[in-house]
Amino acid sequence: MFDAVLKALAMILSLVITGILIPYIKSKTTAQERETLLKLIDSAVSAAEQMPVYSGSGKGDKKKQYVMDWLRERGIDVEYSELTALVESAVYALKN
């Protein structure tokens, strides 16, 4: 049951990202900026997943905060809600 709910939420998140978020980001950035942003997000998510301090269950919020802080330190100027959706998408892609 829980697995089905997670899959449904992942589908909804994918639809929102594909239908709303990506077109919005495309309208505000160049192709090179988008590619760089997505690579940085993937790198930050991968790093957080591998850090021993964040190992174990129940640390998703701390990992997410690490990624958000890491990106902000590098001058990533994307609104929090958009960045959150991209980070969640990268986490989902990494785990699946």
N, CA, C and O of each residue as an XYZ file, in Angstrom:
384
protein
N       0.825     -1.198      0.000
C       0.000      0.000      0.000
C       0.866      1.257      0.000
O       0.671      2.162     -0.812
N       1.842      1.298      0.941
C       2.724      2.461      1.048
C       3.517      2.650     -0.234
O       3.730      3.779     -0.677
N       3.952      1.549     -0.828
C       4.708      1.591     -2.075
C       3.872      2.183     -3.208
O       4.386      2.947     -4.025
N       2.600      1.835     -3.258
C       1.704      2.359     -4.289
C       1.507      3.869     -4.127
O       1.455      4.607     -5.111
N       1.400      4.309     -2.896
C       1.242      5.741     -2.622
C       2.497      6.500     -3.059
O       2.398      7.562     -3.675
N       3.675      5.958     -2.743
C       4.921      6.594     -3.152
C       5.038      6.681     -4.671
O       5.466      7.702     -5.210
N       4.660      5.614     -5.352
C       4.708      5.622     -6.817
C       3.748      6.659     -7.389
O       4.085      7.351     -8.350
N       2.567      6.769     -6.813
C       1.593      7.759     -7.271
C       2.116      9.175     -7.044
O       1.983     10.035     -7.914
N       2.710      9.417     -5.879
C       3.276     10.738     -5.604
C       4.432     11.062     -6.553
O       4.577     12.202     -6.996
N       5.242     10.064     -6.860
C       6.353     10.267     -7.790
C       5.828     10.614     -9.174
O       6.399     11.466     -9.855
N       4.749      9.967     -9.598
C       4.154     10.284    -10.907
C       3.619     11.712    -10.931
O       3.814     12.439    -11.904
N       2.954     12.101     -9.871
C       2.404     13.457     -9.794
C       3.539     14.477     -9.809
O       3.453     15.489    -10.505
N       4.598     14.219     -9.047
C       5.750     15.113     -9.033
C       6.369     15.212    -10.421
O       6.745     16.299    -10.860
N       6.474     14.097    -11.102
C       7.033     14.096    -12.461
C       6.184     14.934    -13.406
O       6.714     15.683    -14.227
N       4.872     14.809    -13.290
C       3.972     15.590    -14.139
C       4.106     17.088    -13.867
O       4.124     17.894    -14.797
N       4.200     17.450    -12.604
C       4.350     18.865    -12.249
C       5.673     19.401    -12.781
O       5.728     20.494    -13.346
N       6.728     18.631    -12.598
C       8.041     19.066    -13.067
C       8.046     19.210    -14.579
O       8.535     20.205    -15.114
N       7.503     18.219    -15.262
C       7.504     18.223    -16.725
C       6.575     19.288    -17.290
O       6.926     19.974    -18.251
N       5.408     19.428    -16.706
C       4.403     20.330    -17.271
C       4.525     21.784    -16.871
O       4.132     22.667    -17.633
N       5.053     22.050    -15.707
C       5.070     23.423    -15.201
C       6.481     23.920    -14.939
O       6.888     24.963    -15.453
N       7.212     23.183    -14.150
C       8.500     23.660    -13.687
C       9.534     23.793    -14.804
O      10.179     24.836    -14.923
N       9.698     22.777    -15.604
C      10.717     22.832    -16.652
C      10.418     23.926    -17.677
O      11.331     24.668    -18.040
N       9.175     24.059    -18.160
C       8.912     25.180    -19.077
C       9.200     26.555    -18.447
O       9.686     27.461    -19.123
N       8.897     26.699    -17.156
C       9.172     27.975    -16.493
C      10.672     28.241    -16.435
O      11.125     29.342    -16.747
N      11.431     27.240    -16.037
C      12.884     27.413    -15.953
C      13.463     27.684    -17.338
O      14.367     28.507    -17.484
N      12.950     27.001    -18.346
C      13.436     27.238    -19.711
C      13.195     28.676    -20.143
O      14.001     29.248    -20.876
N      12.108     29.254    -19.700
C      11.811     30.636    -20.092
C      12.729     31.633    -19.393
O      12.878     32.764    -19.855
N      13.342     31.229    -18.291
C      14.188     32.129    -17.512
C      15.684     31.890    -17.680
O      16.491     32.677    -17.185
N      16.070     30.810    -18.376
C      17.488     30.467    -18.473
C      17.861     30.044    -19.895
O      16.996     29.740    -20.717
N      19.162     30.031    -20.161
C      19.655     29.508    -21.438
C      19.835     27.997    -21.299
O      19.801     27.451    -20.196
N      20.025     27.341    -22.428
C      20.223     25.892    -22.417
C      21.460     25.518    -21.602
O      21.444     24.537    -20.860
N      22.517     26.289    -21.738
C      23.753     26.010    -20.997
C      23.534     26.183    -19.497
O      24.032     25.385    -18.703
N      22.800     27.208    -19.106
C      22.517     27.420    -17.686
C      21.688     26.272    -17.115
O      21.939     25.821    -15.997
N      20.699     25.799    -17.878
C      19.869     24.677    -17.421
C      20.710     23.414    -17.263
O      20.582     22.696    -16.272
N      21.559     23.150    -18.233
C      22.402     21.963    -18.172
C      23.326     22.026    -16.952
O      23.494     21.038    -16.237
N      23.915     23.184    -16.726
C      24.798     23.359    -15.575
C      24.025     23.197    -14.271
O      24.497     22.536    -13.347
N      22.850     23.792    -14.193
C      22.020     23.685    -12.990
C      21.686     22.230    -12.687
O      21.833     21.791    -11.546
N      21.244     21.486    -13.677
C      20.869     20.092    -13.456
C      22.075     19.246    -13.062
O      21.948     18.346    -12.232
N      23.237     19.518    -13.641
C      24.455     18.780    -13.260
C      24.848     19.096    -11.823
O      25.236     18.201    -11.073
N      24.748     20.364    -11.437
C      25.069     20.742    -10.061
C      24.116     20.088     -9.066
O      24.538     19.610     -8.013
N      22.848     20.071     -9.403
C      21.861     19.446     -8.515
C      22.152     17.957     -8.387
O      22.148     17.422     -7.279
N      22.405     17.283     -9.503
C      22.718     15.857     -9.454
C      23.964     15.591     -8.609
O      23.999     14.640     -7.828
N      24.975     16.426     -8.767
C      26.208     16.265     -7.995
C      25.964     16.457     -6.502
O      26.456     15.683     -5.681
N      25.215     17.474     -6.162
C      24.944     17.749     -4.752
C      24.112     16.637     -4.121
O      24.368     16.243     -2.983
N      23.127     16.132     -4.843
C      22.292     15.045     -4.326
C      23.132     13.791     -4.132
O      23.019     13.122     -3.105
N      23.970     13.469     -5.105
C      24.836     12.291     -4.991
C      25.782     12.416     -3.796
O      26.002     11.451     -3.063
N      26.333     13.605     -3.611
C      27.235     13.833     -2.479
C      26.505     13.639     -1.157
O      27.021     12.977     -0.256
N      25.328     14.200     -1.035
C      24.569     14.073      0.216
C      24.222     12.623      0.505
O      24.249     12.192      1.658
N      23.896     11.873     -0.535
C      23.539     10.464     -0.353
C      24.725      9.633      0.125
O      24.533      8.612      0.785
N      25.936     10.051     -0.194
C      27.126      9.271      0.150
C      27.780      9.691      1.464
O      28.657      8.984      1.960
N      27.381     10.804      2.029
C      28.021     11.305      3.243
C      27.614     10.468      4.457
O      26.426     10.271      4.711
N      28.603      9.978      5.203
C      28.290      9.150      6.378
C      27.407      9.862      7.406
O      26.583      9.222      8.059
N      27.568     11.151      7.551
C      26.784     11.897      8.535
C      25.284     11.843      8.217
O      24.453     12.020      9.107
N      24.946     11.600      6.955
C      23.542     11.543      6.544
C      23.065     10.121      6.271
O      21.984      9.937      5.712
N      23.852      9.104      6.655
C      23.434      7.730      6.388
C      22.340      7.307      7.360
O      22.221      7.849      8.459
N      21.568      6.358      6.946
C      20.478      5.871      7.781
C      19.152      6.488      7.381
O      19.095      7.454      6.620
N      18.108      5.917      7.903
C      16.777      6.399      7.541
C      16.401      7.629      8.368
O      16.957      7.882      9.437
N      15.451      8.374      7.842
C      14.941      9.538      8.553
C      15.790     10.783      8.439
O      15.583     11.741      9.183
N      16.747     10.790      7.518
C      17.618     11.955      7.384
C      17.407     12.699      6.063
O      18.245     13.501      5.650
N      16.296     12.424      5.419
C      16.006     13.049      4.130
C      15.972     14.567      4.196
O      16.476     15.241      3.298
N      15.381     15.105      5.253
C      15.302     16.572      5.377
C      16.685     17.194      5.549
O      16.954     18.272      5.018
N      17.553     16.523      6.284
C      18.912     17.040      6.485
C      19.706     16.981      5.179
O      20.463     17.897      4.859
N      19.522     15.887      4.430
C      20.205     15.771      3.133
C      19.726     16.868      2.188
O      20.522     17.503      1.497
N      18.430     17.076      2.170
C      17.856     18.101      1.295
C      18.386     19.480      1.673
O      18.722     20.277      0.797
N      18.461     19.764      2.961
C      18.974     21.061      3.394
C      20.433     21.224      3.001
O      20.850     22.311      2.602
N      21.219     20.148      3.111
C      22.616     20.194      2.675
C      22.691     20.576      1.198
O      23.475     21.444      0.814
N      21.871     19.924      0.374
C      21.876     20.197     -1.068
C      21.475     21.649     -1.332
O      22.123     22.340     -2.118
N      20.428     22.103     -0.685
C      19.949     23.476     -0.894
C      21.031     24.479     -0.485
O      21.279     25.446     -1.205
N      21.669     24.260      0.654
C      22.734     25.153      1.113
C      23.925     25.127      0.152
O      24.490     26.170     -0.177
N      24.296     23.928     -0.291
C      25.427     23.760     -1.208
C      25.182     24.537     -2.500
O      26.080     25.203     -3.015
N      23.979     24.444     -3.005
C      23.652     25.165     -4.246
C      23.654     26.677     -4.033
O      24.163     27.425     -4.868
N      23.087     27.122     -2.920
C      23.054     28.567     -2.642
C      24.461     29.131     -2.480
O      24.738     30.249     -2.915
N      25.354     28.357     -1.854
C      26.743     28.797     -1.689
C      27.428     28.999     -3.037
O      28.392     29.758     -3.142
N      26.935     28.328     -4.051
C      27.506     28.438     -5.386
C      26.746     29.428     -6.257
O      26.959     29.488     -7.468
N      25.872     30.195     -5.649
C      25.186     31.266     -6.354
C      24.036     30.828     -7.236
O      23.667     31.546     -8.165
N      23.460     29.666     -6.968
C      22.321     29.204     -7.750
C      21.126     30.067     -7.383
O      20.668     30.057     -6.240
N      20.628     30.807     -8.352
C      19.548     31.765     -8.116
C      18.251     31.250     -8.730
O      17.786     31.740     -9.759
N      17.684     30.248     -8.066
C      16.410     29.677     -8.486
C      15.519     29.707     -7.257
O      15.983     29.467     -6.143
N      14.240     30.000     -7.456
C      13.333     30.081     -6.315
C      13.300     28.762     -5.544
O      13.458     27.685     -6.119
N      13.096     28.869     -4.252
C      13.144     27.709     -3.356
C      12.215     26.588     -3.808
O      12.616     25.424     -3.834
N      10.979     26.927     -4.163
C      10.015     25.882     -4.543
C      10.452     25.155     -5.806
O      10.271     23.942     -5.919
N      11.022     25.882     -6.750
C      11.494     25.264     -7.986
C      12.712     24.390     -7.712
O      12.822     23.275     -8.222
N      13.614     24.910     -6.908
C      14.810     24.168     -6.570
C      14.455     22.904     -5.792
O      15.059     21.852     -6.003
N      13.487     23.004     -4.905
C      13.032     21.851     -4.145
C      12.522     20.758     -5.069
O      12.859     19.588     -4.888
N      11.723     21.122     -6.045
C      11.187     20.127     -6.977
C      12.299     19.477     -7.790
O      12.260     18.270     -8.032
N      13.282     20.251     -8.211
C      14.397     19.680     -8.969
C      15.235     18.748     -8.110
O      15.690     17.708     -8.584
N      15.442     19.112     -6.854
C      16.195     18.250     -5.937
C      15.421     16.955     -5.711
O      16.005     15.872     -5.753
N      14.132     17.052     -5.475
C      13.322     15.839     -5.267
C      13.368     14.945     -6.500
O      13.439     13.722     -6.381
N      13.327     15.543     -7.665
C      13.411     14.776     -8.905
C      14.749     14.066     -9.029
O      14.804     12.909     -9.446
N      15.821     14.750     -8.671
C      17.161     14.141     -8.733
C      17.289     12.992     -7.737
O      17.910     11.974     -8.043
N      16.707     13.148     -6.549
C      16.736     12.081     -5.551
C      15.970     10.872     -6.081
O      16.437      9.737     -5.977
N      14.809     11.119     -6.641
C      14.004     10.020     -7.180
C      14.762      9.293     -8.300
O      14.773      8.063     -8.352
N      15.386     10.050     -9.180
C      16.139      9.437    -10.281
C      17.329      8.638     -9.759
O      17.637      7.573    -10.292
N      17.991      9.132     -8.738
C      19.135      8.435     -8.163
C      18.716      7.103     -7.532
O      19.426      6.103     -7.642
N      17.582      7.103     -6.887
C      17.132      5.895     -6.184
C      16.448      4.886     -7.091
O      16.300      3.720     -6.722
N      16.029      5.319     -8.271
C      15.315      4.404     -9.157
C      16.112      4.171    -10.371
O      15.688      3.425    -11.254
